[in-house]
Amino acid sequence: MNPDAFAPAVVAWYQKHGRKDLPWQHDVNPYRVWVSEIMLQQTQVTTVLDYFARFIQALPDVQALAAAPLDEVLHLWTGLGYYTRARNLHKTAQYICTNYHGEFPRSAEILATLPGIGLSTAGAIASLSMGLRAPILDGNVKRVLARYSALKSYPGSSQASKQLWQLAERLTPQQDVAQYTQAMMDLGATLCTRKQPACSRCPVQKGCLAYQTEQQHLLPIARPRKVMPEKRISMPLLIEPSGSVLLYQRPATGLWGGLWSLPELDNIAQLDSLLQQHQLTLEQQQLLTGLRHTFSHFHLEIEPWLVHVKRSTASVIAENNWLWYNPYNPLRLGLAAPIKELIERTLIQSHAGDPQ
């Protein structure tokens, strides 16, 4: 297929078969495109739909996001994972309001320098909401181009990524860039899928080297497998008679950065020290069913303990990064998904403690 014929074929297919009713495809502006693109990183469209609707309803524009407390942003993000995305959204919104008067820069190059955006997301914002010519290379597009060029190396490697960016740049048209960008994402999401690609309906089948050589089921090359290490921790759910549970706010950077979590202990033998720190008296403790959570680079094995405690009359939380959280009348805090699951499973479903 002549490279000049690639974009027209993809756009023509999109006009007939592409997705046009996703919520961020209505009232298109840079803010809505940006939020949707960040949410869609590492996350399926079906999962993002409800999160996007709630987020936009609560924070409808970049000014509202910039002015919101980080806890509110993390609360709206709870369950989506990869929370660095939410922290970067908040940081970038404040930067845009401070340095660009609340207007997104009309340059993919400048957008790509902002926290959490990067080249592909910058290209999506610039092309979809501004009509600027800018290539993208998200996961779906990367898969399409890797098959189209029969790339023989893992697409995530630096050399392969460079080749794919060159191809993306070469194939991106001068006209209809918004439709082309959406078409490429749709092509990867609906036809050129990881498993069982629908090659018979693909608009660029004739030029696809993977299809011509019958390698579409072998490409792209998978990420080299590595053994994931495991980390084990104990997490006590310290419950007072009212049903409130003690939480602490994790540091702003690192895993679950800025989120509220249960205390972490190397083992339950360290519980006494934690109780003394907060002037708590142990009433009863019980080992609960464990929970396994997988991060991108390791498995976390959580050993949860239900620990009923009483506060002394002098008990006061002196540190700002600790609080008593009432799950029956919850504050709007950002909770890591496993922590939210543990609290709901232990306190609400088992009716531990009586709400007041």
C-alpha positions, 0 to 999 in steps of 0.5 A: 500500500502506498503510504499516501493511501494509508490515512485515507483508507483509515479515515474512510473506515472510521467514518463508517465503523468508528466509535463516535459516541464516547463521552469525551467525543462530545463537547470536545475541548483540550481539557476533556481530551486530556482527562480521557487520555490520561484515564485511558492509559493502562485502563480499558474504555469500559472502566473509564466511562463511569470514572470520566463522567464523575470526574468531569461532573465534579471538576468540569474544567482545568480551573476547577481541577487546579483549585481542587484539593488533592484529596478530592482528585485522588478520591475521584480516582480511587480504583483506577490505579496508577495514581501518579496519573491523578497527581500529575493531572492536578499538578499540570492543571495548576501549571496551566492556570499559573503559566498559561492563564488556563489555556492549553498550549497549542503545541504538541511539543510544549504539551509533551513537557508537562507532567504526565503527558508525554509525546503520545498524549500530547499528540492526541490532545493537539490533534483531537481537540485543536486539529494540529498535525501530531502523531500518536503512539498509544498502545493501540496504535503501537500494535497496529503499526507493529503488525503493519511493519512486521516489527521483529522486536518488542515494541517497548524497546527504545530502538523499536519505539524509535522505528514506530515513531518514525512510521507514525510520523510518516503516515500521519496526514496533513488533513483530517488529523482529528479523524485519523487519530481517533481512527487509529485508536479505534482500529487497534481497539476494535479490529487489530486487537491483541488476540484474534485480530479481525484482518478480513475487515481491516482497511489497511490489510493490503499493506500489512506485512504481518498479514501478508506473511501470516504473522498477525497472531505472532506480532507484536513481540511480547514483552520479555517475561521476568519473575515478579518479586513478592513483598509481604506486609501486615495491615491492621484495621484498628477499629474503635467501638464507633466503627471508625478505622485508623488511616494514615496518608502515604508520602506524596511520592512513591507507591499509592503516593498521597493516598490514605492507607492502613498502617503497614507493619513488617509483621504483627509483632510490631502492633504493640508499638503502633498501639502505644504511638496512638495511646490505644488499648487492645481489645481483640485481634483476628487474622483475616483472609489475605489479599494479593495486589499486583503492581507493575513490578512486584506482587504485594501479599497483604496479611490483614488483621482485624484489631478492636481497640479503645482510645484513652481519654487522652488519645489525640492524633497529633500528626496531620497524616493520621485520622479516624475514618468512618466508613459509614459516613466517609470523608472524600479521601483518596483510597488505594483500591485494595485498602477500600476493598479491605475496609468494605469487606471487613467493616461494612459487609461483616457489620463490624462495629455499630455506626453512630 
